[in-house]
């Protein structure tokens, strides 16, 4: 993509408005909390302290709207404390000549590193830089600095108190995450009716897992229908895949395939009903097609046989458990430990997360880290913008570095789209609010009320678009700072000019010091390959010793594979928006080869899903040779990931030799479903590895006739989960 096309697309994205609004009740609640801080402080202490308190309340309120499954009150308190600390240190540094730019650079660097913890932490940390710049204008005494810091923190405390006393949709986010998982499963079942190798979107499952991590208080008070259903969804997912796949499930054609399609259709309707019940909190209403789930063993007509019959029976049992649990809120029904379901996920309190957060940040202290590069870039841009504004003699010079801090993001697309939206929104917001001040000449109390209305509008349009939200925020800041003396027109001209300066510095800096996601695609592919190999190996090894504990090993490997795949897909999505042509980061690997390799690794993970669906019970007979094969598979995929990074050839000869030995042992084992599943599954694994070798060597397709016929009928999917 050319630079012109990339800039055009990102600008269009930044200026696009969606027809969506934040929950009006939550927006009003956030604005009320700001008013409860701003108005009393204005009456008791005057404009300057009121500005500090109101900025703290605004940013703390913004933090509660970020995507997080933690209690909103704790987010508000944490944001308030961070704002208070930055304000206190900023006021102290402003009293020492030359110290404030140094503190600003260090604080901005730390704010950039906060992205290692997550987007919420990164956004809140960037906001602390902005508040430090807006509030800190004149040096004061240490005692006065402490007072301003406490006032900023007070804003977060008031937001937390209002959230606690005025709860709105306390469990809505958790309900939506779980309901989205069942809705995705329903859609997955429908796709499997037409495409037996379709892949499921892993994003809802990952979101539901984050939502299921609760604090002890949340664990005691959550609704009964949110207990354990995620574990059932994790078991339903591979069962659907195993029923539909023609190698380990129903045949590709014939009456049994028609019966399997009927079961999949009925399952989809049941899961839609489960999703609606979870989302609304009402009793589940099963569709009339629910009895069709028993079609695996009908009294008349064609029956499913072998592995397909077992998958259908498991599927019906799991869906009945989920429906019964929703009807009765019966925790005991779904709390039995199962393979792949995972145990309780306990979320530590905020203060106990500090050591974990520090370790996550420490891991980013390396020059090739995207987060580290973002931190360096943010520190440099904010400091340069601040110094340029000061050298130019602007009275409100803080507006330039504040714009730069709010624009900068770790990737190209977000930085440029937000930059354009920020520039447009700020110009409109400053112009409109300044015009109001010039024409109406409002007093302090009117300005305070206008500020509250503007921040309420900003909260309401958080989902509409960053440009429109910026209009509200800019107007809020203008009205808030209008409480202090100054010429509104001159101030407006300065702010528009400084916004252009700060935004331009940020965009130019990213162009000169970019972090291209395209150059990291090879690394992400290598990580996914190794993780998918560990997952497949963990599943295959369970067939050797069915009685051994295996739930944690399989579950951990599954989560690693899912996370690695998600990171690759996110990197590819961001890379598609980048300008120019950048290397994949791996020797000799072009984008076409990478796409083919990605499909092969996706097929590898999907085969592991099929094998997981048929994991034997603890009292089942072992399948000899699977542990040896699993170990060879884990080692070979790990070595292949390393070979990708170093440019060496990727080969799986050791796995093929292990496959030959396993086939010999399977030929001597008693006939049964487990043996047939292992034989079919390991052959599919071998085919996926062969496809990966071809993709990375850039060879043309030289499949044999039998392989070609199967691959044309059952193409490899993009991703497994």
Secondary structure, 3 states (H helix, E strand, C coil): CCHHHHHHHHHHHHHCCCCCCCCHHHHHHHHHHHHHHHHHHHHHHCHHHHHHHHHHHHHHHHHHCCCCCCCHHHHHHHHHHHHHHHHHHHHHHHCCCCHHHHHHHHHHHHHHHHHHCCHHHHHHHHHHHHHHHHHCCCCCCHHHHHHHHHHHHHHHHHHHHHHHHCCCCCCHHHHHHHHHHHHHHHHHHHHHHHCCCCCCCCHHHHHHHHHHCECHHHHHHCCHHHCCHHHHHHHHHHHHHHHHCCCCCCCCCCHHHHHHHHHHHHHHHHHHHHHHHHHHCCCCCCCHHHHHHHHHHCCCCCCCCHHHHHHHHHHHHHHHHHHHHHHHCCHHHHCCCCCCCCCCCECCCHHHHHHHHHHHHHCCCCCCCHHHHHHHHHHHHHHHHHHHHHHCCCCCCHHHHHHHHHHCCCCHHHHHHHHHHHHHHHHHHHHHHHHHHHHHCCCHHHHHHHHHHHHHHHHHCCCCCHHHHHHHHHHHHHHHHCCCCCCHHHHHHHHHHHHHHHHHHHHHHHHHCCCCCHHHHHHHHHHHHHHHHHHHHHHHHCCCCCCCCCHHHHHHHHHHHHHHHHHHHHHHHHHHCCCCCCCCCCCCCCHHHHHHHHHHHHHHHHHHHHHHHCCCCCCCCCCCCHHHHHHHHHHHHHHHHHHHHHCCCCCCHHHHHHHHHHHHHHHHCCCCHHHHHHHHHHHHHHHHHHHHHHHHHCCCCCCCHHHHHHHHHCCCCCCCC
